[in-house]
Amino acid sequence: MSDVQLPAGRGAAGVAPAARRRTPQPTGWWGAVLFLCAEVTLFGTMIGSYFYLDFDSHHWPPAGVPMPEILKVSVSTGVVVLMSIPMWRAAKAAQAGRRRETALLIFFAMFWQAAYLGFQIYLWRLDYLQFHPQGSAYGSIYFTLLTTDHAHVLLGILADASILMFILLKGLPRYQRIGVRGLAFYWHVVNVLIICVYLTLLSPRL
């Protein structure tokens, strides 16, 4: 039997560069992906519950409960979603080893993410003064969605601060570059979830 001939460039010399380009993703990256998949499932379940309760209700929101605010929520949501851009740029800068640029971009995004969270907590308190989670099915799912959303934003801000501290103290070794990339991916997913929650809660006025 004649030997099988490899096409030009497919021998050992041609395969080695391709193998190097197919470097597997680090374990931490896949851990973050699995965590975010679980969170997407969680939000999907809650959003599904919201619309199920809406479908089964004669009045949504119930009588005496004000319609959700549009303008303030829309502006604050737009601001935090736009922070995906500096986080994406931070991941690119980290891969290129640009420590100062990476730190500044993360700090810039973290500032506006924290401002968003503070403003949302203020709106949450105003809502709580008008109706309560125990008062109706609407109140229960409304506050559950908002609180879970805000908890994920808080988690992201804490991750921002943690990675920023390590960058300032230790620079950008491979571990930190992977961390910045995972952080950017986290915020991309969370921002999509924020949009979904925003549209869900404003659906009675849309």
C-alpha positions as CSV (number, residue, x, y, z in Angstrom):
1,M,0.0,0.0,0.0
2,S,1.4,3.4,-1.0
3,D,2.0,6.0,1.7
4,V,-0.6,8.7,2.0
5,Q,0.9,12.0,0.9
6,L,0.1,15.1,3.0
7,P,-0.7,18.2,0.9
8,A,1.9,20.9,0.8
9,G,2.1,22.8,4.1
10,R,0.3,20.0,5.9
11,G,3.4,18.2,7.2
12,A,4.8,18.5,10.7
13,A,6.1,22.0,9.9
14,G,2.7,23.1,8.7
15,V,0.7,21.5,11.5
16,A,2.7,22.9,14.4
17,P,1.7,26.6,13.9
18,A,-1.9,25.6,13.5
19,A,-1.8,23.6,16.7
20,R,-0.3,26.6,18.5
21,R,-3.2,28.8,17.3
22,R,-5.7,26.2,18.7
23,T,-4.6,26.8,22.3
24,P,-7.5,25.7,24.5
25,Q,-9.4,28.2,26.6
26,P,-8.2,28.3,30.3
27,T,-10.3,26.5,32.9
28,G,-11.3,29.8,34.6
29,W,-12.8,31.0,31.3
30,W,-15.0,28.0,31.0
31,G,-16.0,28.3,34.6
32,A,-17.1,31.8,33.9
33,V,-19.1,30.7,30.9
34,L,-20.9,28.0,32.8
35,F,-21.7,30.4,35.6
36,L,-23.2,32.9,33.2
37,C,-25.2,30.2,31.5
38,A,-26.7,29.3,34.8
39,E,-27.5,33.0,35.4
40,V,-29.1,33.4,32.0
41,T,-31.3,30.4,32.9
42,L,-32.2,32.0,36.2
43,F,-33.2,35.3,34.6
44,G,-35.1,33.4,31.8
45,T,-37.1,31.6,34.5
46,M,-38.0,34.8,36.3
47,I,-38.9,36.7,33.2
48,G,-41.1,33.7,32.1
49,S,-42.8,33.8,35.5
50,Y,-43.4,37.6,35.1
51,F,-45.3,37.1,31.8
52,Y,-47.1,34.0,33.1
53,L,-48.4,36.0,36.1
54,D,-49.3,38.9,33.7
55,F,-51.2,36.6,31.4
56,D,-53.2,35.2,34.4
57,S,-54.0,38.6,35.9
58,H,-57.0,40.9,35.2
59,H,-55.0,44.0,36.0
60,W,-51.2,44.3,35.5
61,P,-49.9,46.1,37.5
62,P,-52.8,45.7,40.0
63,A,-54.9,48.7,41.0
64,G,-53.1,51.1,43.3
65,V,-49.7,50.3,41.9
66,P,-48.1,53.0,39.7
67,M,-46.9,52.2,36.2
68,P,-43.2,51.9,35.9
69,E,-41.0,54.9,35.2
70,I,-39.7,55.1,31.6
71,L,-37.4,58.1,31.2
72,K,-35.1,57.8,34.2
73,V,-34.8,54.0,33.9
74,S,-34.1,54.3,30.1
75,V,-31.3,56.8,30.6
76,S,-29.6,54.9,33.4
77,T,-29.9,51.6,31.5
78,G,-28.5,53.1,28.4
79,V,-25.5,54.4,30.4
80,V,-24.6,51.1,32.0
81,V,-25.1,49.2,28.7
82,L,-22.7,51.5,26.9
83,M,-20.0,50.5,29.4
84,S,-19.6,47.3,27.4
85,I,-17.5,49.4,25.0
86,P,-14.8,50.4,27.5
87,M,-14.8,46.9,28.9
88,W,-14.3,45.4,25.5
89,R,-11.5,47.9,24.9
90,A,-10.0,47.0,28.2
91,A,-9.9,43.3,27.2
92,K,-8.1,44.3,24.0
93,A,-5.6,46.5,25.8
94,A,-4.9,43.8,28.4
95,Q,-4.1,41.3,25.6
96,A,-1.7,43.8,24.1
97,G,-0.1,44.3,27.6
98,R,-1.1,47.9,27.9
99,R,-1.4,48.1,31.7
100,R,-2.2,51.8,32.2
101,E,-4.8,51.8,29.4
102,T,-6.5,48.7,30.8
103,A,-6.6,50.1,34.3
104,L,-8.1,53.4,33.2
105,L,-10.8,51.8,31.1
106,I,-11.8,49.5,33.9
107,F,-11.9,52.4,36.3
108,F,-14.0,54.5,33.9
109,A,-16.5,51.7,33.4
110,M,-16.6,50.9,37.1
111,F,-17.4,54.6,38.0
112,W,-20.5,54.6,35.7
113,Q,-21.6,51.1,36.7
114,A,-21.5,52.2,40.4
115,A,-23.4,55.4,39.5
116,Y,-26.0,53.2,37.8
117,L,-26.4,50.9,40.8
118,G,-26.7,53.9,43.2
119,F,-29.4,55.5,41.1
120,Q,-31.2,52.2,40.7
121,I,-31.2,51.6,44.4
122,Y,-32.7,55.1,44.9
123,L,-35.5,54.2,42.4
124,W,-35.9,50.8,44.1
125,R,-36.5,52.6,47.4
126,L,-39.1,55.0,45.8
127,D,-40.9,51.9,44.5
128,Y,-40.8,50.2,47.9
129,L,-42.5,53.2,49.5
130,Q,-45.4,52.9,47.1
131,F,-45.9,49.1,47.1
132,H,-44.4,46.0,48.6
133,P,-43.3,42.5,47.5
134,Q,-45.8,40.9,49.9
135,G,-48.7,43.0,48.5
136,S,-49.3,41.2,45.2
137,A,-47.8,38.7,42.7
138,Y,-46.8,41.8,40.7
139,G,-44.9,43.3,43.6
140,S,-43.2,39.9,44.3
141,I,-41.9,39.3,40.8
142,Y,-41.1,43.0,40.2
143,F,-38.8,43.3,43.3
144,T,-37.3,39.8,42.7
145,L,-36.3,40.8,39.2
146,L,-34.9,44.1,40.2
147,T,-33.0,42.9,43.3
148,T,-31.5,40.0,41.3
149,D,-30.4,42.4,38.6
150,H,-28.9,44.8,41.0
151,A,-27.1,42.0,42.8
152,H,-25.4,41.0,39.5
153,V,-24.3,44.6,38.9
154,L,-22.9,44.7,42.4
155,L,-21.0,41.5,41.8
156,G,-19.6,42.9,38.6
157,I,-18.4,46.1,40.4
158,L,-16.7,44.1,43.0
159,A,-15.0,42.0,40.3
160,D,-13.9,45.3,38.6
161,A,-12.3,46.5,41.8
162,S,-10.6,43.2,42.5
163,I,-9.1,42.9,39.0
164,L,-8.1,46.6,39.0
165,M,-6.3,46.2,42.3
166,F,-4.4,43.2,41.0
167,I,-3.4,45.0,37.8
168,L,-2.1,48.0,39.8
169,L,-0.2,45.7,42.1
170,K,1.1,43.0,39.8
171,G,0.8,44.3,36.3
172,L,-0.6,42.2,33.4
173,P,0.7,38.6,33.6
174,R,-1.3,36.0,31.7
175,Y,-3.6,35.3,34.6
176,Q,-4.6,38.9,34.8
177,R,-5.1,39.2,31.1
178,I,-7.5,36.2,31.2
179,G,-9.3,37.9,34.2
180,V,-9.9,41.1,32.3
181,R,-11.2,39.1,29.3
182,G,-13.6,37.2,31.6
183,L,-14.7,40.4,33.3
184,A,-15.5,42.0,29.9
185,F,-17.5,38.9,29.0
186,Y,-19.4,39.0,32.3
187,W,-20.4,42.6,31.7
188,H,-21.5,41.9,28.1
189,V,-23.8,39.1,29.4
190,V,-25.1,41.2,32.4
191,N,-25.8,44.1,30.1
192,V,-27.9,41.9,27.9
193,L,-29.8,40.7,30.9
194,I,-30.3,44.3,32.2
195,I,-31.9,45.1,28.8
196,C,-34.2,42.0,29.1
197,V,-35.2,43.0,32.7
198,Y,-35.7,46.6,31.6
199,L,-38.0,45.6,28.7
200,T,-39.9,43.1,30.9
201,L,-40.6,45.6,33.7
202,L,-41.6,48.3,31.2
203,S,-43.8,46.0,29.1
204,P,-47.1,47.3,30.7
205,R,-46.3,50.7,29.2
206,L,-44.9,49.5,25.8
